[in-house]
Amino acid sequence: MSKYNNGCVKGFLRTKGTGYVNGDGESVILTGYAIANWQNPEGFMVGQPPRPMEWVFPKDDMGNNRRFDRRRSMSQVVRELCGSEYLSTFWDRWEAAYTSEDDIKAMAEIGWNSVRIVLDANALLYEEPGIRFNEGAFARLDNIMDWCEKYKVYAILDMHASVGGINGCCGDALFDHYPSLLCDDESMERQIILWEELARRYQDRWILAGYDLANEPVSTPPAYFAIPLLDEYYTKCIERIRKIDGGKHIFFLEGPCFARSNAIFTHDYDPEYHNWAINVHIYGADCSMKDLRPYLLKGLEFDVPIWISESGSDAIGNAIFYDICAHLGVGYSLWGWKTAAHNGKTRCVGFHLPKDWDKIQAYILGGPRPSYAKSQAIFDEYLDNMWYKNCVTDFETTRISKKHPNIDLPAVGYDMWKPDGQRYYGNWEWGNYLDFRSEDRTKLVWATDKELPFPPFDFDCGPKPVVRYTPIYDLALELTAGECAWYTVHEAKQEMKVSLVGVASGEATLRLSVGGVECGVVTLAEGDILHPGLSQSVTVPGGEDVTVCVEVVSGTAQLKTVKFVY
């Protein structure tokens, strides 16, 4: 049983201290994707015309570009172009096509063990006086839950778009940029009633891991006044849901400011069952514990785990960062599973935009209006393209993010823990230019032709060009005789060839071993770290988790890359 893939999906998931366990009490590391845009599309991912950078909180209507930025504004465009009758079935067709059984099956086959299901409150609860649920939308949600159970993928319900809106930007159901959910008694009550209905329908579904009560709440500065009201919303939701589900499902609670602030985590939100987690969003993570530390400390304070419900960097950065997360019991979900394909390419699953989509974009921006017949034909093609069978897929980023061979690991992305679970430390006391993993006391040397950084001055010293530094690529690891570092890959289906990219002072000899058993010796020649050489290769065994120890036997080596190749 692997705690990383869906072999661990069995029985109700719950928190245990700062980790998660399944129905058999076995440790689980949540890994998965969010099905972004299912009930709550965000225009910039599904074909909205290009937008200026001020998209989060625009100063004005930016040339009508906000007309296709969320489900509410997209509905208006579809009604104008295709008519009310067409709109009456548009979202039913969208939801059916956007997430089908094939999508969930593919997630499971790749090895993900969880999925964050993106919900829009107004897709489930009609935005009209009284309480009336959309049974068609619930039936489609039922289908997804059934598929999750069939393919063993834990489901997490994410209220991405709340009644009245809560986050202040386009990834919500808000009318404009005001957090009405927190400031309007009717909106809050309707949202809680919806959560109660979800709890009633799914209280006995073990495949449901839990509830993400609000996505990126109060996240733009004009809405910050409502941060204290978020605590009230969470408290009311939890109290009323717990009367129904009896503590069976986890609450994943996001702080304000794009799920980055810990401001509201001042008490135990679920004192009776203590089955909740701190939910954060981390993009472009530093491949160390730096970006995790504030949340780890808060989790330790309340003895609850962390879940990174939105994340993503380049694939190698993901691989290194997610391994750190896994060691600490931190679950993660990438964003997002399916988007419009650009130039026929995708980072995961992509649907093609219709051949005449430029006519729709031109209209959104204030251009000529296509006829009803033409518009309907374009949107018919748009919806048909969303079915998984019609999409393009590229799971290379996924494979590398899961740290599977074939993979080139930056040498400075070494394992931060030894195979025996002890923290790894070196003997170097002087840190490095980018202050990367300085607490490890490893010697990381400059390995790029970029300008060396220097501390900023308090006075104006003239214009200075912006230089972007990426530690895992701009630094190299230096080891001397007797020093070593460890590198792990996962789910290696067969034996691999491991080689090193680097240079030496004179010449260096390095021993590679797995589990204390020597696999071979390689050498690195003297050279310039900007032009490193490739060592000989050594064969190492495959396995679920393969950790290779790289030890310098003689000389001094500067390592840039460790290559794992079948």
PyMOL commands that set and color helices and strands:
alter all, ss='L'
color gray80, all
select helices_A, chain A and resi 6-8+43-45+53-55+65-68+71-82+84-98+101-110+121-124+135-151+180-183+185-202+221-245+256-259+293-302+315-327+357-364+372-385+388-390+396-401+411-413+438-440+471-474
alter helices_A, ss='H'
color red, helices_A
select strands_A, chain A and resi 14-16+19-21+27-28+31-35+114-120+154-161+208-212+250-254+276-283+306-312+331-334+338-340+349-351+392-393+407-410+443-446+475-480+484-492+496-504+507-514+517-525+533-540+543-554+556-565
alter strands_A, ss='S'
color yellow, strands_A
deselect
rebuild
show_as cartoon
